[in-house]
């Protein structure tokens, strides 16, 4: 997902009650200075909001300032970061497809060198190279409270890979049925920005269908920009919701969320509508089946917005079959009102909501939470420290990441995680061995504490090494304590 463009000013926004859309592409230094010292934010060319909008609070304007600067910096490094990511992915796959370093030398000499195919079931993205595990933990059975969470994180991790890899993983490694791969259109970005897949688990007493959304690519600056973007739409009866997440899920220009979209020749696929249609088809074939939704990072955000839109469309039959929502490293999605709305949806339909946060992962701590005006988490979270010891908390510690008091503990913990990468093999077994790519991220964590904590490795580990008792409790059980 990308930074909001200025073209949004020409779109009809009557579908929402209010909006604030940031467009840092053409912003200059003087524009930013004026933002800090003038309350009339509605007069700024890089802020699309209703005419005459003011922001009295300097602290709130400063938060907008930080968001725009962060997006601006990420925009500047978009191409270099993309080049680095391509190199990081290419070299290990290049070596692997040629049988290793020495065979590669031989292939070069004999003219038999092979280039990696990005659509091959053996090709790994940066996330796949970070954690190469494909098998489920055979020690975690259906009756184990960790089962669905452990399955969900493996699906969330697999969603970063190509369709052939996912299909082979589901069918050969999980012994389950691969149902569908989705590559969906974003009308605002005019590109296919949203991917997901669907599978069926019939290994238990009843069928469980899963939907997993792809998350943030570690070398895609546009994805990271969405995580720090404060743009939002206020939807009637729902509250303020992150604009980028809505667009990725299928928000329609000048329409918002119509219950159905007009069928036209060569209709582009939109994530919410395509996945909803396929879920209905598969669930109609088996009335006793349930389904779960999962995702990591950006995919986690889409996972919680999806049932919000289902409730908005009064899809009560589908919601009655939703077993639960499992999110890993989820950024904040909406404001206090959205949290209250989702609390009611989850409680009314008896839905399980497990929001997992590993240690100093920075993504669950963005966008910035400064008041009820902006973004907040709701319910509790399954919080795990770097020893994979978990507890249910109303909010992750150091909720906004940037804290002077947390700096020393965060970097000390990053150093411990780097050391742990060499000894976890001996502590917990060979399946926990960390790749060179993973250790490379641990080194980066010594400079940017909390960045490697967002990777899938630790989330897979906590679902396998965490105490089973904690997985019985859902974040829904915390909702009686209110929205945090």
N, C-alpha and C positions, 0 to 999 in steps of 0.2 A: 504494500500500500504506500501511496506517495503523499507528499505534502500537498495541502489543499491549494488549488489554483485560483487565480483571480476570476476565472470564467464563471465561478459559482454565483457571482453577483447577478448574472443574467438569468439564473434559474428561479422559478417560482417556488417559494418556500412556505406557501400557505398550508402545507401539510403539517408544519410544526408550529408551536406556540411562540418559540423564541429560538435564537441561534447565535452562535459566536464562532466564526471560522477564521483561522489565522492563515495568512499567505505570506511567508517570509521571503519569497523568491526575490522580490525587488526592493526589499527594505534597506534603508541606509542608516548610517550612524546617527545622523541628525533626527531621523524618524524615531529611532529608539530612545534618544534623549527626551524628545517631546512626549513620548509615551509615558515615561517615568514621572513627568512633572505636569501633565495635563490630564484631567479627569475625563475629557471628552473623547473617549476611545472610539466612538462611532464616526468620528471625522478622520479616521486613519485609513489610508488606501490599502494597507496590508491587513486590516481587520474588517471583516464583513459581519455586520450586526445591524439590528434595526436602527434607523436614523434617530439621532438624539441620545443614544445609549451613553451613559456615563458610568465611571467606576471611581467612587470616592476614595476607596482604600488604596494607599500607596503600596501596601504589602501585596494586594491582589494584582496591581499593575506590574509590580516587580516580578511576580510569578509568571505573568504573560511575557514579560521581557525575557526572562530566563528561557522560557519555552521557545520563543522565536530565535534567540541567539543559538540555542542548542540545535534547532532544526537547520539554521543557516550554516553552522559548522558541518553538520552531517551532509548537507547538500554539497558543500565544497569538496568533501572527501569521497563522494559517491563513486566516481570512476576509479581513483586509486584503490579504494577498498574493494571494489569489484575485481580489479586486476589481481590483488593479493589473494582474494578468495578463489579465483580461477586457478592460480598457481598452486595454492594449498590443496585443492581438489585434484588437479591434473597429475602432479608428480606421483603420489602414492598409487593412484589408479593406473598410471602409465607403467610403473614398476610391476604392479601386480599382474596386469594383463600380459606382460612379457616374461613372467615367471621369476621375477627378482632381479637384483642388480647385475649379477654375473651373466645370467641368461640374456638380459637386455643388451649387454655389451656384445655378446655373441650374435644376437639378432641384428644389431646395427652393422656389424662386420659382414654378415651374410646377406644383408638386405631383407631380412624377414621381420623387421621391427613392426609392431602392431600398435595402433593408436586406440585409446580407450573409447568405448561407445557409451555415451551418456544414457542411452535407453536400455542398456544391458542390465539383467538382473544382478550382475556382480558389481555394477558401478556404485560407488558410495559418494554421497555429498559430504560437505564439511561436518555435518552432524553425524552422519554414519561413520566417518573416520574417527570422530570423537569417542563414540561408543559402538563397537562392532557387534555387540550381542544381538542375536536374532531369535534365540530360543526362549521360551517361557521357563520360569523356574519350576521344574517338575516336583519340587518339594512342597509347593503351594497348591493345595487341592481346592476343589470347589467349596468345601465346607470351611475353609480357612477364611477369616474375615478380610484378609489381604488380597484375595483372589481377583476381584474385579478391579481394584486399584492397580495391582501388578500387571494385569492384562491391559488396562487403560494406558499406562505410561509406555508400555511397549508399542501400543498402537500409535500413541502420540509421537513417539520417537520415529517409528517407521514412516509416518506420513510425510517426512521431509524427503523421502527417496522417490525414485521414479515408479511408474505403475508396474513394470515387470518385476522390480525388486519386491514391491509390496505384495504382489500376487504370489510370488514364490515363497515369501516369508509366511504368509497366512496359510497357504496350502501345504507346504512341505515342512515347515518348522513348527507351526501351531496346530496342524492337522484340523484346520477349520475351513470354512467356505468363503472365498473371496466373492463379493457381490458387485461392487461398482467402484470406479475411480471417477472423481469429479474434477474438472478443470473449468472454472467458472469466471464469468465476465464481470468486470467492475465498470459500471456505466460512467462513472466520474473519471476514472483513470483511462478509460477506453483501452483496456487490456485485460488479459486473463491473469488476475492477481490472486485468486483464491482456489486452493486445492484441498481436497478431502477424499477419504475413501470409506467404504462400508463393507463390513464383513459379518459373518454369522457364526456364532459359537453354539454348536449342538452337542458339546461334550458333556454337558450337565444334564439335570433332570428336565429342563425346559430350554427352548431356544432363546439366546440372547444376541440381539443384533447390535453392532457397534458402529458409531460414526466418529471418525477422527479428523479434525481439522489440522492442516499444516500451519506451523508457526513462523516465527521470525527467523529469517536466514541470517546467520552471524555476520556475513559480509555484505549484506544489503542495507545501505544507509537509509533507504526509503522506509524499510520496515522499522528501523530504530527511530526514525523521525516520527512515525505514528505513535510509538510508545511514549514519546515526550510531548506530543502535540496536545494542546488543551482545547481543540476545536470540539464543539458539541452542537447537537440539535435537541431542543426540548419537545418531546413527543407527548401528545395529549394523554393524560392518565398514566403515563410511564415515568416521565421525568427527563432529566438531561442525560444523554447517552453520547459516548465518544463518536464523533462523526466518521472517523476512518474505519472503525469497526462496523458501523452500520453500512457504509458503502461497500466494504468487502463482502458483506453477507448478502447484498442485493438490493439496497435502497434504490428506489426509482426516482430519477430526476423529475421534479415538479409534481410527483405523486406520493412520495414517501413509501408507505407500506400498504398498497392495495391488497385485498385478500387474494386476488388472482391477477395475473398480467395478461394482456391481450396476446393471443397466439397469432403470430405472424410467420410468414415464410422465412426460413433460416433464422428463427428466433435464437438469440444468444442465451446460453444457460446462466442463470443466476443462482448462487449457492443455496439460499434459503428455499426458494421455490423448487429447485431440482431435488434437493435432499428430502424435503417434505413429501414430494410426489413419490419418490422411490421408497421412503419409509412406509407410506400408506399401502403401496403395492405389496411389499414384503410382509407387512403385518397383517394384511387381509388374507394372505395365504396361510397364516398360522395365528389365529385369534389369541392363543395362549402365550405368544412370544412377547418379550419385553425388549427395550433398546436402551443403550447408554450413549452419552455424548462425552467426548474427551478432546483434549488438546493441550499443547505446551506453548507457553509464551503467547504470541498473537493468536494461535489456535485456541488457547485457553479462553481468551476474551470472546472469540466467536462462539465458543461452546456455551457460554452463559447468556449471550445475546440471543442465540437461537431459540431457547425455550421462552424468552421474554416476548419474542415476536409471535411464537405459537400461542401464547396466552392472549396477546393483543388481538389475534385473529380468532380467539375462542375455540382453538383446536383441542377441545377437552378430551376427545377420544384418544388422540395422540399423547397428550400429557398423562393420561391415565396409564399408558403403557411405557412411560419413561421411567426406567429403573433408577437412573441417577446421572448426575453431571460430575465429571472428574477433571479437575483442572490442575495444571502443574506450572508454577512460575507465572501466574496470571497477573497481568497489569490491571489497574483500576479501570472500570468500565463506565460507571455513571455516578450521579450525585446521590445525596441522601434520599431524595424522593424515589429514584430508581431502586435504591436498596430496599425501601419500604414496599415498593411494588413487587420486587422479586421475593421478598420475605413472604408476602401473602401468596404468591404463586406457588412457592415451594411448600409452604405449610398446607395450603388448601388441597394440593394434589399429592401430599405425602411424599415428596421427592427427596432423594438423597443428594446432597451437594457436598462434595469433598474438595476443598481448596487447599492444595499442598504448597508449602513454602519451605525451601531448603535454605537454612542459615542466612548468609548475607546476600542472597540473590537480589540484584538491584531492580529487576523488572517488576516484581510485585509492589515495589515502592515508588512506581511512577504510573500515570502522571501525578504531579505533586498534589498532596492533600493538605490544604491550608485552612479550609472552612467547609461548611455545608454547600457553598456556592459551587465548588468544583468536585473533583472525583473522590469517591470513598469506596472502600470495600464494605461488604455487608456479611453478616453472619460471623462465624469463627473461622480459624484456619488451623490446619494440621501443620504445626511448625516443628522442624527437625534441625538439630544442631549438627556440627561437623563430626560427631560421634554416632550420628543417626539415632539419637535419642529424641523421641517426639513428645509433644504435649499439645493439648487443645488450648489455643489462646484467642482472645477477642480480636487481636491485631498482631501482626508480626512486629518484633522489637525494632527500634530505630526505623519507624514507619516511612520516613521520607529520605532515607539513605544518607543525606548530607548532614552529618552531625559531628561537631568537633570532639565530643566525648566518645564517639564510636570509632574514630579514626584508628587509634592504636590497637584496640581489640580486633578490628576488621583486618588490619594488615598482619597482626600476629596469627590470626586464624588462617589467612591466606598462606602464610609460611608453613603452618601445620598441614594444610591440605596438600601442599607440594610434597612435604615429607611423607605424608600418608600414602601418596600415589606409588611410593616404592615399597611400602610394607603391607598394604592391604591384601596383596596376593597371598602373603604368608598368614595373615590374620583370618581371612574369610574364604580363601580358595582361589583357584585359577580363573574362575568366571568373573572375578572382580579386578583382574589385572587391567591396568590402564595403558592405553596406547600412547605412542610418542606424540600424537596430535593432542591427546588429552593433557599430557604433561606440559606440552607447549602452552596450552591455555592456562595451566596452573602457574607457569612462569609469568604470563601476562597479568595474572591475579596479584602478583607481587607489586605491580604498578597500578592496576585498577582493581582494587579489592571488590569482590562481589560479581565481577563479570564472568569468570569461569564457574561460579556457583549457579549460574543460570543454565548451564549445560544439562543434557539429559542424564549423564552418568550418575550424578548424585540422586536424582529423582528416581531412577531405576533402583539404585542401592537402597534408598529409604523404604521403598515398598517391599523389598525383600528382607532387609535386616531390621526393620522397625518392629516394635512389639505388636502382635496381632490384636491385643485388646483395644488399642487406640483406634483401629480401623472400624470398630463397631460404631463409634460415635461419628455422626455426620455433622457438617457445619449447620444443617437445619436444626439440630438439637441446641445450637447456640443462639438461634434466632429469637428465642424468648427473652434474651438479654438485650434485644434491640439492635439497631444498626450502629456500627462503630464509626 
